[in-house]
Amino acid sequence: MGDTGSGWSGRASLRFSRGEQGTCHQGGATAPLKIQRAFRRADGRCELPILHTAGGLVGGDRLSISASLEPGSRVLLTSVAAQKVYGSIGRSRQAPAGRWARQELAFDLETGADLEWLPQELVLYAGGLFEQRTRVTLAPEAGWLGGEVVRLGRTAAGEGLGEGRWRSLLEIRRRGPRPGDPDRWELVDRLALGGASLEGPHGMAGEPVFGSLVWAAPGPLPEHRLRSLLEECRRDRRGLEGTMVCGPLDQGLVARYRGASSTDARGWFSRIWARLRALQGLGTPEIPRVWPFQEHPLGGSERKVRHEPVAASRP
């Protein structure tokens, strides 16, 4: 993992269960993380915001968030505000090469559970170093949706990323249907941005915003349904700027954004989010209360989707 410089070390540990009134939670957090008041949506889903009280990450900071979902629980985890990662390179005589700020995420879902991990934007300042590792373990018929939007430099202030770097590793595995059956890897997704990849055509091509959305479906999708879903997601790019692509997983999909607008990245991902909710027969998504109030990223797409439960479908 590299450097071991001092810094904040915050942890949040959560457990969710399904009750008569919907999904409820228990657990806690240590500074600088704080669990905010949960909201119960009309469909019983628990919407829980997490606050980083330190105002940003510096080199050497470490955050850890873990969540366990019991059978049938439904959860939306988000962040109260955009996360800032301050510059580290060249700021210290002891570590002139900079120190990494790191975040570890671990999600464990039992049968029929559904988790949406949709934090707000991460802004990486010039000379900032940030690494995230996400481990997702799914039982059969559990579903996970995870998104991230990253701004490389404070572009509104005319600042790029400089020598800074961003790294991400996402690992999704699914437990076998019977005790003793081996786990199945659904995705290992390793990404790194910095240096030549910021300008190269196979990297960011000079654009400052990167986004990634991954859906691990609760069950296999027939080929025709997955193909139709991808076509609809591509049509949802209408009116948005940037390069947007999506493709299939064996059991789900991946969408990527590259461009200049974090608002458009969130807009496209939110439209996909609405489609995936409808495809699974779940409630229409509502924008979290802590997201920027001036934005309406769903853009009405939820009115055009087809309601076909995916969990009951087979190839």
C-alpha positions in Angstrom: 0.0 0.0 0.0 3.0 2.3 0.1 3.5 5.2 2.5 2.3 4.9 6.2 2.2 8.6 7.1 0.1 9.8 10.0 -3.3 11.2 9.5 -7.0 10.8 10.4 -8.3 7.2 10.6 -12.1 7.1 10.6 -14.3 4.1 10.5 -18.0 3.5 9.9 -19.5 0.0 10.5 -23.2 -0.6 9.7 -25.7 -3.4 9.7 -29.1 -3.3 8.0 -32.1 -5.5 8.6 -35.6 -5.7 7.2 -38.5 -5.0 9.6 -42.2 -4.5 9.4 -41.9 -0.8 8.6 -39.0 -1.3 6.1 -35.2 -1.4 6.4 -33.6 -0.2 9.7 -30.0 0.1 10.7 -27.6 -0.1 13.6 -23.9 0.6 14.0 -21.7 3.7 14.4 -18.7 5.6 13.3 -15.5 7.2 14.6 -14.2 10.7 13.8 -14.0 12.2 11.2 -16.9 10.1 9.9 -20.4 10.6 11.2 -23.6 8.8 10.5 -26.5 11.2 9.8 -30.2 10.8 10.3 -31.7 8.0 8.1 -34.7 8.5 5.9 -37.2 5.8 5.1 -38.5 6.0 1.6 -42.1 5.1 0.6 -40.9 1.6 -0.6 -39.2 0.9 2.8 -35.7 1.6 1.5 -33.3 3.1 4.1 -31.5 6.2 2.8 -28.5 6.9 5.0 -26.1 9.8 4.5 -22.5 9.7 5.8 -20.7 12.9 6.7 -16.9 13.5 6.6 -16.6 16.2 9.3 -12.9 17.0 8.6 -13.8 19.0 5.4 -11.4 17.0 3.2 -8.7 14.4 3.1 -5.0 15.0 3.3 -2.1 12.7 2.7 -2.0 9.8 5.2 -5.7 10.0 6.0 -7.6 6.7 5.9 -11.3 6.1 5.9 -13.1 2.7 6.2 -16.8 2.1 5.5 -18.4 -1.3 5.9 -22.0 -2.4 5.6 -23.7 -5.7 6.0 -27.2 -6.2 4.6 -29.4 -9.0 6.0 -31.9 -10.8 3.7 -34.4 -8.6 1.9 -33.0 -5.3 3.2 -32.9 -2.3 0.8 -30.4 0.5 1.3 -29.2 3.7 -0.3 -25.8 5.0 1.1 -24.6 8.4 0.0 -22.4 11.2 1.3 -23.5 14.6 2.6 -21.2 16.6 0.5 -18.5 16.4 -2.2 -15.3 14.9 -0.9 -12.1 17.0 -1.3 -8.6 15.5 -1.5 -6.0 18.2 -0.9 -2.6 18.3 -2.6 0.2 16.2 -1.0 3.1 16.2 -3.5 5.8 18.7 -2.6 4.1 19.8 0.6 6.3 18.1 3.2 10.1 17.9 3.6 9.7 14.5 5.2 7.6 13.1 2.3 8.3 15.3 -0.8 6.7 12.6 -3.1 3.5 13.0 -1.2 1.3 10.6 0.8 -1.8 8.8 -0.3 -5.2 9.4 1.2 -7.1 6.0 1.2 -10.6 4.8 1.5 -11.6 1.1 2.0 -15.2 0.0 1.3 -16.6 -3.4 2.2 -20.2 -4.4 1.4 -21.6 -7.9 2.3 -25.2 -8.6 1.0 -27.4 -11.6 2.0 -30.1 -13.1 -0.3 -32.5 -10.6 -1.7 -30.7 -7.6 -0.3 -30.2 -4.5 -2.5 -27.6 -1.8 -1.9 -27.0 1.4 -3.8 -23.7 3.1 -3.1 -24.0 6.6 -4.7 -21.7 9.1 -3.0 -21.4 12.7 -4.2 -18.5 13.9 -6.3 -14.8 13.5 -5.3 -12.6 16.5 -6.1 -8.9 15.8 -6.3 -6.8 18.9 -5.9 -3.5 19.5 -7.8 -0.9 17.2 -6.3 -3.4 15.1 -4.5 -3.0 11.3 -4.2 -6.1 9.2 -3.6 -6.7 5.4 -3.6 -9.9 3.5 -3.1 -10.5 -0.2 -2.7 -14.1 -1.6 -2.8 -14.9 -5.2 -2.0 -18.5 -6.4 -2.6 -19.7 -9.9 -1.6 -23.1 -10.9 -2.9 -25.3 -13.8 -2.0 -27.5 -15.3 -4.8 -30.3 -12.9 -5.7 -28.6 -9.9 -4.1 -28.0 -6.8 -6.2 -25.5 -3.9 -5.9 -25.2 -0.6 -7.7 -22.1 1.6 -7.2 -21.2 4.9 -8.7 -18.4 7.4 -8.5 -17.7 10.8 -10.1 -14.2 12.2 -9.9 -13.1 15.7 -10.8 -9.4 15.8 -11.5 -8.3 19.3 -10.4 -10.3 22.4 -9.5 -11.0 23.3 -13.0 -13.2 26.3 -12.1 -10.1 27.9 -10.6 -8.0 27.0 -13.6 -6.2 24.2 -11.8 -5.4 20.8 -13.2 -4.4 17.6 -11.4 -0.7 18.3 -12.0 1.4 15.4 -10.6 -1.6 14.0 -8.6 -3.0 10.5 -9.1 -6.2 8.7 -8.6 -6.5 4.9 -8.2 -9.5 2.6 -7.8 -9.9 -1.2 -7.4 -13.4 -2.7 -7.4 -13.8 -6.4 -6.6 -17.2 -8.1 -6.9 -17.7 -11.8 -6.1 -20.9 -13.8 -5.6 -21.2 -16.7 -3.2 -22.3 -20.1 -4.6 -26.0 -21.2 -4.5 -25.3 -24.0 -2.0 -23.0 -24.2 1.1 -19.5 -25.3 0.0 -19.9 -24.1 -3.6 -17.0 -21.8 -4.7 -17.5 -18.1 -5.0 -17.7 -16.6 -8.5 -15.8 -13.5 -9.5 -18.2 -11.1 -11.3 -15.8 -8.2 -11.8 -12.3 -7.1 -10.9 -12.0 -3.5 -12.1 -8.7 -1.7 -11.6 -8.4 1.9 -12.8 -5.6 4.5 -12.5 -5.5 8.2 -13.7 -2.5 10.4 -13.6 0.5 11.4 -15.7 0.2 10.5 -19.4 -3.3 9.0 -19.0 -4.7 12.5 -18.3 -4.0 13.7 -21.9 -3.9 10.4 -23.9 -6.8 9.4 -26.2 -7.1 6.1 -24.3 -7.3 8.0 -21.0 -8.9 11.3 -20.2 -8.0 13.1 -23.5 -7.6 16.3 -21.5 -11.1 16.2 -19.9 -11.3 16.8 -16.1 -14.3 14.6 -15.1 -14.4 10.8 -14.9 -17.4 8.7 -13.8 -18.0 5.0 -13.4 -21.3 3.2 -12.7 -21.4 -0.6 -12.1 -24.5 -2.8 -11.6 -24.3 -6.3 -10.4 -27.8 -7.7 -11.1 -29.6 -10.0 -8.6 -30.1 -12.5 -11.3 -29.1 -13.3 -14.9 -30.7 -11.3 -17.7 -31.8 -12.8 -21.0 -29.6 -11.6 -23.8 -32.4 -9.7 -25.5 -33.4 -7.9 -22.3 -29.8 -6.9 -21.6 -29.3 -5.7 -25.2 -32.5 -3.6 -24.9 -31.4 -2.1 -21.6 -28.0 -1.0 -23.0 -29.7 0.6 -26.0 -32.1 2.5 -23.7 -29.1 3.6 -21.5 -27.4 5.0 -24.6 -30.5 6.9 -25.6 -30.5 8.5 -22.1 -27.3 10.4 -23.2 -29.6 12.9 -25.0 -28.9 16.5 -24.1 -25.7 15.7 -22.1 -22.2 16.6 -23.0 -19.2 14.2 -22.8 -18.2 10.8 -23.9 -20.5 8.1 -22.5 -20.2 4.4 -23.1 -21.8 1.3 -21.5 -21.4 -2.4 -21.9 -22.6 -5.7 -20.4 -21.3 -7.8 -17.6 -22.2 -11.5 -17.4 -24.8 -10.4 -14.9 -25.2 -6.6 -15.0 -23.6 -3.6 -16.8 -20.8 -1.0 -16.6 -21.2 2.6 -17.7 -18.4 5.2 -18.0 -18.3 8.9 -18.4 -15.5 11.2 -19.6 -16.0 14.9 -20.1 -16.1 18.3 -18.5 -19.3 18.2 -16.5 -19.9 16.4 -13.2 -23.5 17.4 -13.5 -23.9 15.6 -16.8 -22.1 12.5 -15.4 -24.6 12.4 -12.5 -27.4 13.1 -14.9 -26.7 10.1 -17.1 -26.0 7.8 -14.1 -29.3 8.9 -12.5 -31.2 8.1 -15.6 -29.6 4.6 -15.7 -30.4 4.3 -12.0 -34.1 4.9 -12.7 -34.1 2.3 -15.5 -32.5 -0.3 -13.2 -35.0 0.3 -10.4 -37.9 -0.2 -12.8 -36.3 -3.3 -14.4 -36.2 -4.9 -11.0 -39.7 -3.8 -10.0 -38.4 -1.5 -7.3 -39.7 1.9 -6.4 -38.9 5.0 -8.5 -35.8 6.6 -7.2 -35.9 9.8 -5.3 -32.9 12.2 -5.3 -31.3 12.1 -1.9 -32.1 15.0 0.3 -28.4 15.9 0.8 -27.7 16.2 -3.0 -27.5 19.7 -4.6 -31.0 21.0 -4.5 -30.6 23.0 -7.8 -30.1 19.8 -9.9 -32.7 17.5 -11.3 -30.5 14.7 -12.7 -33.3 12.2 -13.3 -34.7 14.4 -16.1 -38.0 12.5 -16.4 -36.4 9.3 -17.6 -38.2 7.3 -14.9 -41.5 7.9 -16.8 -40.3 6.0 -19.9 -38.9 2.8 -18.4 -40.5 -0.6 -18.5 -41.4 -2.4 -15.2 -40.2 -6.0 -15.6 -38.8 -7.7 -12.5 -35.4 -9.0 -13.3 -35.0 -11.3 -10.3 -37.6 -13.7 -11.7 -36.1 -13.8 -15.2 -33.7 -16.5 -16.5 -31.8 -16.7 -19.8 
